[in-house]
């Protein structure tokens, strides 16, 4: 695809990632091997296409390096506008600034993002596979989304909390700060392996320093390159992350022209509703300065659409937000899932949901409860997730009531009857692969005391322990019972508004009660007590009115035969009196009298309010800093469930908390509080009674695993831990000998032989390669960060061989005199020639960053 009126290159219509850099103001494709590596002096365009239930979703990003020129930034923004037009306004557009990329952007590069000094304009190339003339220090940050920034080759660059990667071409040494987490070490190792395999063709060694005292040999190499360390390492640098309160602060602004002036007017705050967005206009949604969205209505003018990014940048400046603030521009009808989830509900035309039913907004429709075949659940875990079903509900149940803060067994004859003044524990046991699995429901009555609710949670922990800490714990708030909870009571679930099921009842039960019955079969039926008055009725449902003489089954005009049959089953539970079925409009006088007289009630058919924007979201939870922080994992898979984390999976109708085996006690204990905080601070104003489900690693139910593509039930037994990955780097006996020149005279005069490597975790992909690290390679820095002349490169080995520029410039390796290192041609120039060519002394040259040195060497034919 190309546009005749633009300078766009041909764009392939394909799934996945496509990346272009800007060279001489033109879009030039980046080789796939270099995806994830970005020069700080350049700008890039990233196009990502993925399949969705509605076809495909396209994200268009433009990335701005911190050292890129204004011209490049202008060119890349222009190309993005042209690309958006060529793709007919379908992409969601993102402005990304180095170091502040969106979660969506970071999700494309699972091994991490590497920032390189310099740029293409400086003569640097993206892919230089099997190139070993490298000496750089990478600062690796992040647990879920990793970025690696090239920093000064100095101990001053280090801190106690992060991973640092000393890249010496044929050897990569990973130094892990003493305060690093396992997740950070694992991500650092994944990045080191990625560099080894993609940039070095697998021919490089990886050494790991977890504890400096245990790795003296590797520390010796680091000291050769960085010099001796003086003073203490810096403390860990905390990640700058927005807390949930900041993200919850959403404000919607209307952007329009008035008398040739641009007006930005605030029109709403949380919770936002979809009807605020008018197709004729453009809007800015400010998520607490964390992210800025621009929504462009279908009927807005072309000028308005073109100015979207400009207006967003202007808005950021006016608000005093950092220039790195993430911006997302979206078109009416092509909204991102992130944007939709900032609204209370979002409906779309002809949205297909669940098992293929199509709902159209705007038409009156009876709310049908979908029947499904439970035998499909194990074959289709995604169905279990969509239907919120752990299994087919054929397992065993035990029920306890909290009484005097202790568990008291409930009579099995009354299973399914729950009173609003009580709390209950329901243990559901089912077999899977021949062994028992457990779901433990904590049902909290609306009128239960705080002490009882607390005792319910404490008793749940004890009951869980008795079953090997394997139970899935589900907090159920009265009236918000999940689908599976309904199913296990086989149509006999009755929720009483108040009172208690204890033998000694403090207040007599009311003589007249009204129950609303909803459900079409044993899997989805529930009877809920409502106020016994006419205004509680609804034409869509069946109601049971119990009096001291009779039980009326009132059938609304909109109810079905299946619903009437289920109501008859429930009627036998709530009343032992005679049953009288009455149809809406044919009620006897006694019926209205029992309800206190006739009154208006809901008689129109219920509108289908289908939440269409939910897309499961996975977060890593942390509140150890005193602020509740969540890091989102976009495009998540099972691999993202880290054993030392507590993860939150939001499927809109419920919240799952996944607890890793190695997660710390503090986060495990605070998991439920974290989930409540998440609901409370959600920008869409979520229902605080949403069920919260606690899941333990290795005991995940189907309705959890179904949200993950290709779930592997054996991963936790077969998956490699960090230590296993570290040990699998290679066989210690097959490690190449590493020789380090210690005194700048001769590689062989004094060597360090790496033979005792058990504590060093040194490994090699190719033992036949030997690495020689000449101390003269290193542009060493003193601890103050200044250049140290004592460790500057010596002129030439043995200090004698100096060659004329003609012998050295623009010569291939074969054309150089014997003994000349082709990577250090400038060493062999006389001081006079050196100054004449470079316009500076050797001391001044070696004070420059390595990438600038290489750039000048290329310019003068000495690279």
C-alpha positions, 0 to 999 in steps of 0.5 A: 500500500502506498499513497501517490500524494505522499512520500510513504513507502510501500506498507505491507498489510500483515499481522505483527510489527513493522518499524521504520527509521527516518533517514534523510527525512525519509521512512526507511525500514529497520531490519527485523533483527534490530526490533527493540533497539533504538538510537537515541538520536533518531525517531521511528514509526512503529505499526502493529496489527493484531487480530481481534473478535471484530477483525483487526486492531491497528496501533500506530506509534511514533517514537522520539529519541531524546537526542533527535532533531526538531526536523526529524520529530516534525518529519515523523509526525507528518508521516504518521498523519499520512499513514493514518489517512492511508489506513483510513483512520483505523489506527490508534495513534500514540506519541512515545517519548524515550524512557516514557513509552506506553504499556502497549508499546513496551508489550511488543518487545518482550525481551526489553528495549535497548537505547543506543547512543548516537543515530543512523545519521552519525553512521551507526547501523542497526544490525551488526551481527557477530561484531565484537569490537564493543565496550559499553555499560547498559543500565537495565531497569524494570520488572515487567517492561525492561529498558536498557540505557547505555551509560558511562563506563564508570562505577558512578553509573551503578546503584544497589537496586538495578541490573547492569550489563557490561557488554565487552563484545564476546563476553557479557557480564550481568551485575545484579544489585544487592537489592534486585528482585528475582524478576529483575534478575530474570528480565536482565538475563533474558535481555543478555541472552537476546543480545548474545543470540541476535547481535552476536550470533550466539557466539558470546559468553554470559557471566552473572554476578549475584554476589561480588564476593562469590565471583572474584574472577568476573569482578576482576574483569569489571575492575580491569574495565571500570577501574577500582571502585571507591566509596559506596554504591548509590542507593536504588533509584525508585521507579517514577510511576503513577499511583492509582489515585492519579490514574483515577482522576479523569477529566473530559474536555470539549475542544472546538473553534469559536471566533477563530479561537481554539476553546478547550472547555472541561465538561465532565469528571469521573465517572464518564459516560459514552453519550458525552462524546458527540460525533461532530466534535473532538475531545481531550481526556486527561487521565491525571496527567498520566496519559492524554487521549484525543478523541476525534468524532467522525463528523469533525472537520479535517483541520480538527483531525489534523491538529489532534497531536498539536492540540494535545501537546499544547494541552500538556504545555498549558497544564505544566505536564512533562513533555514526555507525557504519553499521548494517544489519538483515537478515531470515533469507532476505532477506540482502544480497549484502554480508552473504553475502560475509562467509561462506565459502560461502552456499547457498540453496534452489532457487537458479538459477545460470548457464544455468538449472540449479536446485540444491537443497541437502541432496540428493546430486547428482553435480557435472555440468560444464555444456556450453554453446554457444560460438557464443553468447559474442559475442551474450551477453557475460554468458554469457562472464562466467558461463562464464569464457570469453574466446572459443571457444578456437579461437585460436593458442597459444605456450608458453615455459618459464622456464629459467635465468630466461629464456624457452625455447620448448616443443616444440609436441608437448608443449603442455598438459603442465605440471610442478610444478617449472617456470613457463610463459608461455602466449600465446593470440592470437585475432581479434576484429573483424578484429584480434588480441587477446592473453591471456598466462597465467603458470602457476606450478608448486607446486615452482618456485623464488621466482627462477623465479616472479619471472622468469616475471612479469618475462618476461611484462611484456617479452612484453606490451610486444612486443605493444603492451601490449595483453595480458590478463595472467592469473596461474595457480596450479598446480591453479587453472587457469581454464576458458578455460585448460583449453579452449585445450588441447582436452582434453590438459591434464596437470598433473604434481605435480613434476619438470620438462620440461627436457631435463636432468632432475635426478631420474628420473620415478617408475615408478608415477603416478596421475592424476585425470581430470575433464571431459566434453569438450575444453573442460573436461577436465584430468588432475591427478597425485595421490599413487599410493595407493588413498586418492586414488581417488574413485568420481565420477571416472576415474583413470589408473594408469601403471606400467612395463608397463601403463596402467589406466583405472579408472572409478568408479561415478559417472563418465559415458561422456563422462568415460571417452572423455576419459580415453582421450584423456589416457591416450595422453599420459601413457603409451605402454603398453597400456591396460586399462579396469577398472571399480570393484569389478572391479580385478585384484590387480596394480592394488592392488599398484601402489597399495601395497594396498587402502585406504578412499577417497571412494565416496559421490556428491559433494555439490553445493557451489554458491557462490550468494552471489557478486555481482560487486563493483567497487572502486577501489584505493589504497595510497598512504597506506601502508594498503591502502584500497578504495572499493566502487562499488555498482551499478556500470557501465562509467562507473565505470571511471575512466581514472586509476584501478586498479579491482578486479572480484571475481567470486569465482572470479577477480579482475580488475584493470582498469588505466586509461590515466592511472593512476599508475605506483605503483598500476599496479606495485602492482596484483598486490600489491593483489589478493593483499592483497585476497584475504589480508584478505577476511573470508570467508578466500578462497583465495589461489590465486584467478586474478588477471587484469590487464586494460588499458583498451581491451583488455577481454576478453568475460569481463570486459565481460560483468559490465557491463550494456550495455558500449560498446566505443567508449566510450574513443574517444568518452567525454569526458575532464575537459578535454573536459567543461570545454571543452564548457560553452559557447562563450567568445564567447557568455558573458554579461557579469558585472558586480561592484560593487567598492565598495558604491556603484553597480552601474554605477560600476565594473564587472568585464567578463568578456571575456577568458575563455580561461583562466577556463573560464567558460560560460553556458547562457543568455547573455541572463541577466546576473548582478550581484553586489553586494559588499553581498550578502556576509556577509564573514568575515575570515581568522580566521573572525570577522565583519568589520564593514568588509564588512557590508552597507550599510544601503541603496544611497546610504545614504538610503532607509529605509522603515517596516515596513508598506511592506516586510513581507509585500509582493510584488515589485510592491508594493515601492517602486521601487529596493527589492531584494526579496531584501534587504527588511530592509536598508531598515528603520531600526535601531530597527525592525530591533531591534524586529522581530528582537530584535537589531542588524543586526550581530548578525543578519548574524553568523548563518549565512545559513540562519538569517537566511533563516528569521527573514526568512520568520518576519517577512514580510521574505523 
